[in-house]
Amino acid sequence: MSRAPLHVQLRDDLLAGRFPWDEPLVEGRLTELYGVSRTPIREALNRLEQEGLIVRSLRGYRIQSGTPEDVIDIYDVRIALEQAAAQAAAVRRTDLQLAELTQLQREARQEEDPAVARRLHARWHEHLWAASENTTLIAMLQGLIVRLRIFDQDAFHRQDAHESMLEHDAVLEGIRNRDPVAAQEAIAAHLIRTKRERLDTFARRRVGTDTP
């Protein structure tokens, strides 16, 4: 099996939290970690800078940090786009796509590991976008989600997972019944709640009451 391009590997490692937020990304260290020369590392870093995931610093690059305003902006655009995706999925989905969404939902509900549950949650959304059969919409959502995840690496709490399962059920019901209005309303309710939770997390950090 061929390896993913270097910038994809580096992006995945950033999103997985492999690199501490308070340490710079230095070309020399990255060449050792990935076993390549400085040129492909430099190209990968430039690509991630263009995607808005890292910014230049005195000692190399640093991971981009998000603000509540960033989260609001991204979520507002995401809500509009994902409503369109859910509407289209309700009309265009195939039986196979519906089965895949249902299976991912089942696996996420049974999963005890919060990190795995979070990945299944993300894959569920990606399959929802795919069912829209709109390549432009899918590409736009993928770009937004990459930026959002770099700002939002908190643990996926079980309460959040439970609420997400219920909300996904409502979206699935709309898609299963080919009801675009129901699917659109359900995905909007889901994302509005998750946006509010992320903003609450920022608020707790600012006043110093966030708990482990």
N, C-alpha and C positions, 0 to 999 in steps of 0.2 A: 504494500500500500504506500502510495507516495505521500510525502509529508506536506502539510499545509504551507503556503507561502510564509516567509519569515514575519511579515507585518501582521499576518493573521495569528501566528503563534504568539507574538508579542502582545497583540491586542487581547487575546484570550487570557494570557497570564496577568495582564493588567486588571481585567474584569474579575478574575478569580482571586485577586488580592495578593498575588505572589510578591509584589514589590511594596515595601512600606511607603505610606503617603509622605512621610517627612524626609525621605532619602531621594537624592537626585538619580536620574537614569543616566549613567555615564557610559559612553561608548566602549571604553576599555573593559569594564566589568561585563557588559552585555556580550562582547565578543567571546569571552571565556564561557559564559553561561550557555550560549547557543552554538559555540564551536564554529564560528564563521569569522570572516575578516571585517574590518571596519566599514567597508563600502556598503555591503548589504544591510548592516546595522544602521548606518546613516540613512539609507533609503527608507528603511522601515520606520525609523523615527520621524522622518519628514512626512511620510504617509500618515502616521498617527497624529502629527501636528495639524495636518490639513483636515483631519476628521474631528479636530477639537478635543482630543483626549489628553494631549500633553502640551506643555508650553515651554519655551526656552527659558533657561535660568543661567546664572553665572557659571554653574558647574556642569552644565549639560542640559537636561530637560527635567521637568517635574510633572507629576500627574496633575491634571487639571482638577481644581476643586470647584464644587458647585455651590450656588447660593440658593436661598428659597425662591428668589426671582427666576433663576434658571429652571428650577423644577416646575414652577408655575407655567412658564412659557412652553417648556417641552410637553408637559402634560396637557395643556390646552390644545396644542396642535395634535398631539397623539389622540386625544378624545375625538376630535373631529375626524381624523383619518380612520381611526379604528371603528367608529360608527359606520363609516362608508364601507369598510371591509366587511363588517358583520352583515350589513344590508345585502351586499353583493353575495356573500357566502350563503345566505339564506335562499337566494334565488339560484345560484350557480353550482352549489356544492354537489359532488357526486356521492353515491352511497359509500364508496371507499373513504372519502374524506370525512364523512360523518362518522364512520366506524373508527377512524384514526383519532378523531377528537374525543370520541366516547372512551376509547381505550386509554388515552393519556389521562383523561379525567379519572378513570377507575384506578390507574396506577398511582396518581397523585394522592387520591383519597386513602389508599392503603399504605403509603410511604410514611415511615416513622422518622427518617432522617430529614431535618429541616432543609439542609443544603440540597439534597436530592429532590425534595418536594418543590423547592424554588426553581430548580432546573426544569422539572416537569411542567411547572406553571408557565415558564417562559416558552417552552416548546409548544404548549397548548395554544398560546397566542400566535406563535409562528405558523402553526397549522391552520388556525383561523384565517390569517392573512392569505395563506396559500389557497384556501378554498374560495377566496374572492375572485381568483383567476385574473387579477389586475396587476401586471408586473410593475407598473409605475407606482402604484399604491404600496405594494410590498417593499420596493426599494426605499421609498420614503420612510416607511415605518421602521425598517431595519436600521437606517441611519439614526433616527431619533432614539431608538432603544439602546443602541450602543452608547450614545452620549448620556442617556439617563442612568444607565448602569454604572458608569464611572463615577457618578455623583451619589449613588445610592447602593452601598454595599452592606447595609445592616442585615442582621440575621432575619430569616424568614420565620417569624413567630408562628406558633401553632394556631393562635387565635386568628391571625391574618390568613393562614392557610385554610382554616375552617370556613371563614367568611368567603374567601375566594372560591371555594368549592361550591357553595350555595349559589354564588353569583354566576359561576360558569355553568351550573345546571340550568339557570334561567336563559343564558345565551344559547346553550345547546338546544333547549326546548324550542326556541324561536327558529333556529336553523333546521332542526328536525322537521318542524311543521311548515317549513318554507314561509315563515312569517317575518319579513324584513323589518317591520316596525318593532315587533317584540324583540328581535335580536339586537336592533340598534339601541333601544331603550335599556336593555339589560346590560350591554357592554358599557354604555355611558354611566350607568349607576355604579358598576364595578370600578371603573377607572376614576370616577369622581371620589369614591371612598378611598382608594389607594393614594390618590393625590393628597387628600386631606391627611392621611396617616403620615406620609412623608414630610409634609409641612409641620405636623405636630412634632416629629422627631427633630427637625431643625429648631423648633421653638424650645424644646427641652434642652438641647445643647446650648442654646444661647443663654438660658437662665440657669444652667448648671444643675438641672435636676434629672438628667438622663441617667438611667440605671443600667447595669450590665445585663 
